[in-house]
Amino acid sequence: MSQRFLRSITLPLCLAGMGSVALQAQGQELGDSWFGELSCLVEPGRQAFLSSQVPGVIETIQVEPGDRVAAGDTLFTLKRDVELASVALERARADYAERRVQRNQRMIERGMLSDSERDEIDTEMRLARMQVNLANARLEQMTHRAPFAGLITQRVAEEGEYIDATPVLELVQLDPLRIEAVLPLTAFGAIAVGDNLEIELLAPVEETASARVQRVDSVIDASSGTFAIGLMLDNPQGVIPAGINCRLGEID
């Protein structure tokens, strides 16, 4: 962001959820100092309340608030006695169909079976295998895994509770973090997707970082003369908490 552009910002902004912010132009060189008071908010990269895609009774919950999980980790399971029995039944049928094919293999090789008989035996085996896959898919629905890596922040259901689209856990992503900010109309066109902006992280972090612009809204809020931008802030060590305030600086 050019110094000429920064010195021209004098509009007071009303940031959603963050109050009114005054941008005061300063006729000085930026150097390593921060210019103005353009506020922003650090939020989780993603946030999800996790529920079950099928109704049932919670058997176990493997995580607690404060636990960090990787994508694919098991979070909770539903009671699955019926599904386990169904898998065992379909596997037994598939084993029988395969043994039947093996018993008739010599007759098939000698051409002693008609085409319709061979087709019936082969189809029976294929259908049995498909039923096994279906039973396994239903069983897998009873185990719920983390859709992305992150931090468990809430547990809103308990073991033994019947759920039907009921939230069980809240999961937030801390790497990367998302930053939302509202800019005055005079800034439109000065920031583009892919730009890196300096971000002053406020208490309790109190340090400067670089964030990447991922979104620049194309719709201007006519009532306030502002538009929004979204940035992503890498946080590989997870040391920057979500929910803190920040200030925008200049383009790197």
Helices and strands as residue ranges (DSSP letters): H 3-7, E 12-15, E 19-22, E 39-44, E 47-50, E 56-61, E 68-69, E 74-78, H 81-103, H 105-109, H 115-140, E 143-145, E 150-155, E 162-163, E 169-172, E 177-184, G 185-187, E 196-201, E 207-216, E 226-233, E 245-251
